[in-house]
Amino acid sequence: MSQITITPIKDKVFGAIVTNTTLRNISDAEFETVKAAFLKCGFLVFPAQFLTEEESIAFGERFGEIQFGGRHVANRKPREDGSFETFEPNDQRMMGILGNQNWHADSTYMPVSAKCGMLSALAVPDEGGQTELADMRAGYAALDQPTKKRIESLSAYHSTQVSQANDNGYFPPERADTIFHGEAYLRSLVKTHPETAVKNLFIGRHAFGIPELPRQESRELLKGLVNFVVSDASRVYSHEWQVGDTIIWDNRALLHRARPYDYRQARVLIGTRVAGDPATELAHYPTDPEAGREAVAAELALLRKENAGKGFRWRDRLPY
């Protein structure tokens, strides 16, 4: 049997391509090699694995408890006859797809954010639809000292209701049993990785409302930090999907986003998310959410006022 091969991605400060292994029956020794590379590189690409939903879950479980597994991340849903139905433009799932075209980390809008995410490709469009990743470790390291000092003690609230309203002009109905639960969780802008002790920025589209700053200053700082990270091509990787590919990334240290494509074409990925360890991924005040609720309500009120008359800002991005 050939020895597992891990090849750093050319011209990037993070990421690697893993070959000469089969994830559905990876050995314990191979997995230890993969896990070490995952922590060092931040994300790994496994070409031509062709994982099923069950195999995606099984591999994800090697990293920890599954938050959800084998879920189709897609712009369409299967019919009983095997064909697919494309989501309507105003379908909430379509809103999620469009929202995720902005840089984000997973589950930061929940009390415990995710440890890692994994995607496997079942169907891909003719062009577009890439998944991009950004290295928030290298981004933090490149900041000047005054900026590091400025942000070292700052935190921001995280809410997917706010991010959808801000990014798309979409105000989803609030329901306690969904991700649109009306609460927000406070997280530090600078995170120390629990396994590597490396510092990184921990922000993205769901972050808003730094309590210590005026609203406009908070918005400019959060946007400016993301823009700084992705301004250097060595800190951003764009994956051109091939059917059968699998990617796994460290949600604690990277941001990711999807890229636009013709939504009349199929883009079907299997999504599996590994739950974070509450000891390290728990938000500051998840058991006392009143301040978070107030922050969400206040920000949504301002966004509604600012969005008045503009309508849904995503409509011009759809070709149907």
C-alpha positions as CSV (number, residue, x, y, z in Angstrom):
1,M,0.0,0.0,0.0
2,S,1.3,3.5,-0.9
3,Q,2.1,5.8,2.0
4,I,-0.3,8.7,2.6
5,T,1.0,11.8,0.9
6,I,0.4,15.4,2.2
7,T,1.3,18.1,-0.2
8,P,1.2,21.8,0.9
9,I,-0.8,24.0,-1.5
10,K,1.6,26.0,-3.7
11,D,1.9,29.7,-3.0
12,K,-0.4,29.5,0.1
13,V,0.5,29.8,3.7
14,F,-2.1,27.1,4.7
15,G,-3.8,24.1,3.4
16,A,-2.7,20.8,1.9
17,I,-3.8,18.1,-0.6
18,V,-4.0,14.6,0.8
19,T,-3.6,11.6,-1.6
20,N,-2.9,7.9,-1.3
21,T,-5.6,7.2,1.3
22,T,-9.2,6.3,1.2
23,L,-11.3,8.0,3.8
24,R,-14.0,5.4,4.0
25,N,-11.5,2.9,5.5
26,I,-8.7,5.1,6.7
27,S,-6.4,3.3,9.3
28,D,-5.8,4.7,12.7
29,A,-2.2,5.4,11.9
30,E,-3.2,7.3,8.7
31,F,-5.8,9.3,10.6
32,E,-3.2,10.4,13.1
33,T,-1.1,11.7,10.2
34,V,-4.2,13.5,8.8
35,K,-5.2,15.0,12.1
36,A,-1.7,16.4,12.6
37,A,-1.8,17.9,9.1
38,F,-5.3,19.3,9.8
39,L,-4.1,21.2,12.9
40,K,-1.0,22.5,11.1
41,C,-2.5,23.4,7.7
42,G,-6.0,24.5,8.7
43,F,-7.7,22.6,5.9
44,L,-7.2,19.5,3.8
45,V,-8.4,18.5,0.4
46,F,-9.0,14.9,-0.4
47,P,-9.6,14.4,-4.2
48,A,-11.8,11.6,-5.6
49,Q,-13.1,10.2,-2.4
50,F,-16.8,9.9,-3.5
51,L,-18.1,9.6,0.1
52,T,-21.7,8.7,0.8
53,E,-23.7,10.5,3.5
54,E,-22.9,7.7,6.0
55,E,-19.2,7.7,5.1
56,S,-19.1,11.5,5.5
57,I,-20.5,11.1,9.0
58,A,-18.2,8.3,9.9
59,F,-15.1,10.2,8.9
60,G,-16.3,13.3,10.7
61,E,-16.8,11.3,13.9
62,R,-13.1,10.7,13.9
63,F,-12.7,14.4,14.8
64,G,-15.4,14.5,17.5
65,E,-19.1,14.6,18.2
66,I,-21.2,15.4,15.1
67,Q,-23.3,18.5,15.2
68,F,-25.1,17.4,12.0
69,G,-24.0,15.0,9.3
70,G,-24.7,13.8,5.8
71,R,-26.9,16.8,5.1
72,H,-27.3,18.0,1.5
73,V,-26.0,21.6,1.1
74,A,-27.7,22.3,-2.2
75,N,-29.7,24.7,-4.3
76,R,-32.3,22.1,-5.0
77,K,-34.1,19.2,-3.4
78,P,-34.6,15.7,-4.7
79,R,-38.0,14.4,-5.9
80,E,-39.2,10.9,-5.5
81,D,-38.6,10.1,-9.1
82,G,-34.9,11.0,-8.7
83,S,-35.1,14.4,-10.4
84,F,-34.5,17.6,-8.6
85,E,-36.6,20.7,-7.8
86,T,-34.9,24.0,-7.8
87,F,-35.6,26.3,-4.8
88,E,-37.7,29.4,-5.4
89,P,-35.8,32.7,-5.1
90,N,-37.6,33.5,-1.8
91,D,-37.1,30.1,-0.3
92,Q,-35.4,30.4,3.1
93,R,-32.9,27.7,2.0
94,M,-32.0,29.8,-1.0
95,M,-31.4,32.8,1.3
96,G,-29.0,30.7,3.3
97,I,-27.1,29.8,0.1
98,L,-26.8,33.4,-0.9
99,G,-25.8,34.5,2.6
100,N,-23.0,32.0,2.8
101,Q,-21.3,33.7,-0.1
102,N,-20.0,36.0,2.5
103,W,-17.0,35.1,4.7
104,H,-18.1,33.3,7.9
105,A,-17.3,30.7,10.5
106,D,-19.9,28.1,11.3
107,S,-22.3,28.1,14.3
108,T,-20.9,31.2,15.9
109,Y,-24.5,32.3,16.3
110,M,-25.1,29.4,18.6
111,P,-23.9,29.0,22.3
112,V,-21.2,26.6,21.2
113,S,-19.5,27.2,17.8
114,A,-18.3,24.4,15.6
115,K,-14.9,22.6,15.7
116,C,-14.7,21.8,12.0
117,G,-16.7,21.6,8.8
118,M,-16.6,19.1,5.9
119,L,-18.0,19.1,2.4
120,S,-18.1,16.4,-0.2
121,A,-19.2,17.1,-3.8
122,L,-22.0,15.1,-5.4
123,A,-22.8,17.6,-8.3
124,V,-21.1,20.8,-9.4
125,P,-22.1,23.6,-11.8
126,D,-20.2,24.1,-15.1
127,E,-18.5,27.2,-13.6
128,G,-18.4,29.1,-10.4
129,G,-19.6,27.6,-7.1
130,Q,-16.1,27.3,-5.6
131,T,-15.6,27.1,-1.9
132,E,-13.0,29.6,-0.6
133,L,-11.1,29.5,2.7
134,A,-9.2,32.3,4.5
135,D,-6.4,31.8,7.1
136,M,-7.3,33.9,10.1
137,R,-4.1,32.8,11.9
138,A,-1.8,34.3,9.2
139,G,-4.1,37.3,9.0
140,Y,-3.8,38.0,12.7
141,A,0.0,37.5,12.6
142,A,0.3,40.1,9.9
143,L,-1.5,42.8,11.8
144,D,0.6,45.7,13.1
145,Q,1.1,45.9,16.8
146,P,-1.2,48.9,17.4
147,T,-4.1,47.0,15.8
148,K,-3.3,43.9,17.8
149,K,-3.3,45.9,21.0
150,R,-6.6,47.7,20.0
151,I,-8.5,44.4,19.5
152,E,-7.0,42.1,22.1
153,S,-9.7,42.7,24.6
154,L,-12.6,43.4,22.3
155,S,-15.6,41.1,21.6
156,A,-18.5,41.1,19.2
157,Y,-22.0,39.7,19.2
158,H,-22.8,37.0,16.6
159,S,-26.3,36.5,15.0
160,T,-27.4,34.9,11.8
161,Q,-30.6,37.1,11.8
162,V,-28.4,40.2,11.7
163,S,-26.1,38.7,9.1
164,Q,-29.0,37.8,6.8
165,A,-30.5,41.2,7.2
166,N,-27.2,43.0,6.7
167,D,-26.0,41.0,3.7
168,N,-29.2,40.3,1.8
169,G,-31.9,42.7,3.2
170,Y,-33.6,39.5,4.3
171,F,-35.4,39.5,7.7
172,P,-36.3,35.9,8.5
173,P,-39.1,35.1,10.9
174,E,-37.9,34.7,14.5
175,R,-38.4,31.2,16.0
176,A,-36.8,29.9,19.1
177,D,-36.2,26.4,17.6
178,T,-34.3,27.7,14.6
179,I,-31.0,29.5,13.9
180,F,-33.1,32.6,13.8
181,H,-33.7,32.5,17.6
182,G,-33.5,36.2,18.5
183,E,-30.3,35.8,20.6
184,A,-26.7,36.8,20.1
185,Y,-23.6,35.4,21.7
186,L,-20.5,37.4,22.6
187,R,-17.2,36.1,21.3
188,S,-13.7,37.5,21.4
189,L,-12.2,39.0,18.2
190,V,-8.9,37.3,19.0
191,K,-9.0,33.5,19.7
192,T,-6.3,31.3,21.0
193,H,-6.6,27.9,19.3
194,P,-7.3,25.3,22.0
195,E,-5.0,22.6,20.5
196,T,-2.1,24.6,18.9
197,A,-2.1,27.8,21.1
198,V,-1.8,29.9,17.9
199,K,-3.8,33.1,18.0
200,N,-6.2,34.0,15.2
201,L,-9.0,36.4,14.4
202,F,-12.5,35.0,15.1
203,I,-15.0,37.2,13.2
204,G,-16.9,37.0,9.9
205,R,-20.4,37.9,8.6
206,H,-22.3,36.9,11.8
207,A,-20.2,39.3,14.0
208,F,-21.6,42.7,14.8
209,G,-22.0,45.2,17.7
210,I,-18.7,45.4,19.5
211,P,-20.1,46.7,22.9
212,E,-17.1,49.0,23.6
213,L,-17.4,50.9,20.2
214,P,-20.0,53.1,18.5
215,R,-21.9,51.2,15.9
216,Q,-20.2,52.7,12.8
217,E,-16.8,52.2,14.3
218,S,-17.6,48.6,15.1
219,R,-18.9,47.9,11.6
220,E,-15.8,49.5,10.0
221,L,-13.4,47.6,12.3
222,L,-15.0,44.2,11.7
223,K,-15.2,44.7,7.9
224,G,-11.7,46.1,7.8
225,L,-10.2,43.1,9.6
226,V,-11.8,40.6,7.2
227,N,-10.8,42.7,4.2
228,F,-7.2,42.9,5.5
229,V,-7.0,39.1,5.8
230,V,-8.3,38.3,2.3
231,S,-6.3,41.1,0.7
232,D,-3.2,38.8,0.5
233,A,-3.7,36.0,-2.0
234,S,-1.4,33.7,0.0
235,R,-4.0,33.7,2.8
236,V,-7.0,32.7,0.5
237,Y,-7.6,29.4,-1.2
238,S,-10.3,28.8,-3.8
239,H,-11.3,25.2,-4.4
240,E,-12.6,24.3,-7.9
241,W,-14.9,21.4,-7.1
242,Q,-14.7,18.1,-8.9
243,V,-17.3,15.5,-8.1
244,G,-16.0,13.2,-5.4
245,D,-13.8,15.8,-3.7
246,T,-13.9,16.2,0.1
247,I,-12.6,19.2,2.1
248,I,-12.3,19.5,5.9
249,W,-11.3,22.7,7.6
250,D,-10.7,24.0,11.1
251,N,-13.7,26.3,11.9
252,R,-11.8,27.6,14.9
253,A,-9.1,29.2,12.7
254,L,-10.5,29.8,9.2
255,L,-13.3,31.6,7.5
256,H,-15.0,30.2,4.4
257,R,-17.5,31.2,1.8
258,A,-19.2,29.9,-1.4
259,R,-18.9,31.6,-4.7
260,P,-21.8,32.5,-7.1
261,Y,-22.8,30.3,-10.0
262,D,-25.8,29.7,-12.3
263,Y,-28.4,28.6,-9.7
264,R,-30.4,26.8,-12.4
265,Q,-27.5,24.3,-12.4
266,A,-27.0,21.7,-9.6
267,R,-24.5,22.3,-6.9
268,V,-25.0,19.5,-4.3
269,L,-22.5,19.0,-1.5
270,I,-22.7,16.7,1.5
271,G,-22.2,18.8,4.6
272,T,-21.0,17.4,7.9
273,R,-20.2,19.6,10.9
274,V,-18.2,18.6,14.0
275,A,-19.5,20.1,17.2
276,G,-17.1,22.3,19.2
277,D,-15.9,21.5,22.7
278,P,-17.9,23.5,25.2
279,A,-14.8,24.0,27.2
280,T,-13.2,26.1,24.4
281,E,-16.0,27.0,22.0
282,L,-18.7,28.3,24.4
283,A,-19.6,31.9,24.0
284,H,-19.0,34.4,26.9
285,Y,-22.5,34.6,28.2
286,P,-24.7,31.9,26.6
287,T,-26.7,31.4,29.9
288,D,-27.5,35.1,30.2
289,P,-28.7,36.1,26.7
290,E,-30.7,39.2,27.6
291,A,-28.0,41.6,26.5
292,G,-27.6,39.6,23.3
293,R,-31.4,39.7,22.6
294,E,-31.3,43.5,23.1
295,A,-28.4,43.8,20.8
296,V,-30.1,41.8,18.0
297,A,-33.4,43.7,18.4
298,A,-31.6,47.1,18.2
299,E,-29.5,46.2,15.2
300,L,-32.4,44.7,13.3
301,A,-34.4,47.8,13.9
302,L,-31.6,50.0,12.5
303,L,-31.2,47.6,9.5
304,R,-34.9,47.7,8.7
305,K,-34.8,51.5,8.7
306,E,-31.7,51.5,6.5
307,N,-33.2,48.9,4.2
308,A,-36.6,50.6,3.8
309,G,-37.5,50.8,0.1
310,K,-34.6,48.8,-1.1
311,G,-36.2,45.3,-1.1
312,F,-34.3,42.1,-1.2
313,R,-30.8,42.9,-2.4
314,W,-30.2,39.4,-3.6
315,R,-32.7,39.4,-6.5
316,D,-30.3,40.7,-9.1
317,R,-27.9,37.8,-8.3
318,L,-30.4,35.2,-9.5
319,P,-30.7,34.3,-13.2
320,Y,-34.4,33.2,-12.9
